[in-house]
Amino acid sequence: MIASGTGRYADPWHPFPATSRRIAGALRADGWEVTVDDDVDHALARLDGVDLLVVNAGDPWRDGDTPLEHRRDADADAGLRSAIARGIGILAVHAALATLRDHPAWREAIGGAWEPGRSWHPPIAEVRVPVVDPGHPITAGSSGFDVFDERYSDLAVDDDVRVLAVHEVDGVRHPAVWVREEPTRAVVSSLGHDERAYDSPELVALLQRAARWAARV
């Protein structure tokens, strides 16, 4: 299930329909049966029997709303919590680090977030993403890859995640891809701003391996 941003989960910067199509294509090419749901809350409420949840959606609080101004979708919250409890695999892509803010279980599962006032990114560009943990199944045998992308920097990342790849800005390394195994298997890729990112065959291959690892395939 790919939960793709529309409505309050959309924004002016990320072409979620286009990137969700590219993610879906990559997964289908690797043997997955994929549903793309452009209603994020609807997707979260319907995860029974789903092996992998991919979230490609934006910040529902980006207009400065406070949590009290939101009404959490109870079915979506229950669906997400139930899926995590049974061990659904999670793949969080790019702006997913700033989404599902109404659902604390999401932040707990992925081990990091875009933090307003702290996190930022330099201009989008062709960059090298070095692999720092080639011993993990997702990055096995890779020293790194090139991608045209937006580099999320100074994210709030929990100390207990396992960082697989990084990017560098002005000599400072920032986590770009990481994994977490509790409360369920989750892979976070801060990459994937627009379709140009998915022109990188190495990034596509990494996402395919990430999906298999997260879902224990």
PAMIZA-376246 format. One record per residue (C-alpha): residue in one letter; y, z, x. Coordinates in steps of 0.5 Angstrom, whole numbers, padded with zeros to 4 digits, always signed. Layout:
N
aYZX/...
This chain:
217
m+0000+0000+0000/i+0007-0002+0003/a+0012+0002-0001/s+0018-0003+0000/g+0026-0001+0000/t+0030-0003-0007/g+0035+0001-0011/r+0037+0007-0008/y+0032+0006-0002/a+0035-0001+0000/d+0041-0001+0004/p+0046-0007+0007/w+0043-0007+0014/h+0035-0008+0013/p+0032-0014+0010/f+0026-0010+0007/p+0023-0015+0003/a+0023-0020+0009/t+0020-0015+0013/s+0015-0012+0008/r+0012-0019+0008/r+0012-0020+0015/i+0008-0013+0015/a+0004-0015+0010/g+0002-0022+0013/a+0000-0018+0020/l-0005-0013+0016/r-0008-0019+0012/a-0009-0023+0018/d-0013-0017+0021/g-0017-0016+0014/w-0013-0011+0010/e-0012-0012+0002/v-0005-0011+0002/t-0001-0009-0004/v+0007-0009-0003/d+0011-0005-0008/d+0018-0005-0009/d+0019+0001-0013/v+0018+0006-0008/d+0017+0012-0013/h+0012+0008-0017/a+0008+0006-0010/l+0008+0014-0008/a+0005+0016-0015/r-0001+0011-0015/l-0004+0012-0008/d-0011+0014-0011/g-0016+0010-0007/v-0011+0007-0002/d-0013+0008+0005/l-0006+0007+0009/l+0001+0008+0006/v+0006+0004+0010/v+0013+0006+0008/n+0019+0001+0010/a+0025+0003+0006/g+0032+0006+0007/d+0036+0013+0006/p+0036+0015-0001/w+0042+0020+0001/r+0046+0015+0005/d+0052+0015+0001/g+0053+0022+0002/d+0049+0025-0004/t+0047+0032-0003/p+0039+0034-0005/l+0042+0038-0011/e+0045+0031-0014/h+0038+0028-0014/r+0032+0029-0018/r+0026+0028-0015/d+0020+0024-0018/a+0015+0029-0020/d+0009+0024-0020/a+0011+0021-0013/d+0012+0028-0010/a+0005+0030-0013/g+0002+0023-0011/l+0005+0023-0004/r+0002+0031-0003/s-0005+0029-0006/a-0006+0023-0001/i-0003+0027+0005/a-0008+0033+0003/r-0014+0028+0003/g-0012+0024+0009/i-0009+0018+0008/g-0007+0014+0014/i+0001+0013+0015/l+0005+0008+0018/a+0012+0009+0018/v+0017+0003+0020/h+0024+0003+0023/a+0028+0006+0017/a+0022+0010+0014/l+0025+0015+0019/a+0031+0016+0014/t+0027+0015+0008/l+0024+0020+0003/r+0029+0025+0004/d+0027+0028-0003/h+0020+0029+0000/p+0019+0035+0005/a+0012+0033+0006/w+0014+0026+0009/r+0018+0029+0014/e+0012+0034+0016/a+0007+0028+0016/i+0011+0024+0021/g+0014+0029+0026/g+0021+0026+0026/a+0027+0023+0023/w+0034+0020+0024/e+0039+0025+0024/p+0046+0024+0021/g+0051+0026+0026/r+0046+0026+0032/s+0042+0019+0032/w+0045+0012+0033/h+0043+0006+0036/p+0046+0001+0041/p+0047-0007+0039/i+0041-0010+0037/a+0038-0014+0043/e+0032-0017+0046/v+0029-0010+0050/r+0023-0008+0054/v+0019-0002+0051/p+0015+0001+0056/v+0008+0004+0054/v+0008+0011+0057/d+0001+0013+0054/p-0004+0007+0055/g-0010+0012+0054/h-0009+0012+0046/p-0013+0007+0042/i-0006+0004+0039/t-0003+0002+0046/a-0010+0002+0050/g-0009-0003+0056/s-0002-0004+0055/s+0004-0003+0060/g+0009-0005+0055/f+0012-0011+0051/d+0019-0015+0049/v+0022-0015+0042/f+0029-0017+0039/d+0030-0010+0036/e+0035-0004+0034/r+0033+0002+0038/y+0034+0008+0035/s+0036+0013+0039/d+0037+0021+0039/l+0032+0022+0034/a+0030+0029+0032/v+0023+0029+0034/d+0018+0034+0034/d+0015+0037+0040/d+0008+0037+0038/v+0008+0029+0037/r+0004+0024+0042/v+0009+0019+0045/l+0006+0012+0046/a+0012+0008+0048/v+0019+0009+0049/h+0026+0005+0050/e+0031+0006+0055/v+0039+0007+0054/d+0044+0008+0060/g+0038+0011+0064/v+0036+0016+0058/r+0029+0015+0055/h+0028+0015+0048/p+0021+0016+0044/a+0020+0009+0040/v+0013+0010+0038/w+0009+0016+0037/v+0003+0019+0033/r+0001+0025+0030/e-0006+0028+0027/e-0004+0034+0023/p-0003+0034+0017/t-0006+0027+0017/r-0006+0021+0022/a+0001+0018+0022/v+0004+0013+0027/v+0011+0012+0027/s+0014+0006+0030/s+0022+0006+0030/l+0022-0001+0031/g+0022-0007+0026/h+0030-0008+0024/d+0029-0015+0021/e+0024-0021+0022/r+0026-0022+0029/a+0022-0016+0031/y+0016-0019+0028/d+0016-0025+0032/s+0014-0021+0038/p+0006-0022+0038/e+0005-0015+0042/l+0009-0011+0036/v+0005-0014+0031/a-0002-0013+0035/l+0001-0006+0036/l+0002-0005+0028/q-0005-0008+0027/r-0008-0003+0032/a-0004+0003+0029/a-0006+0001+0022/r-0013+0002+0024/w-0013+0008+0028/a-0009+0012+0022/a-0014+0010+0017/r-0020+0011+0021/v-0022+0004+0021/
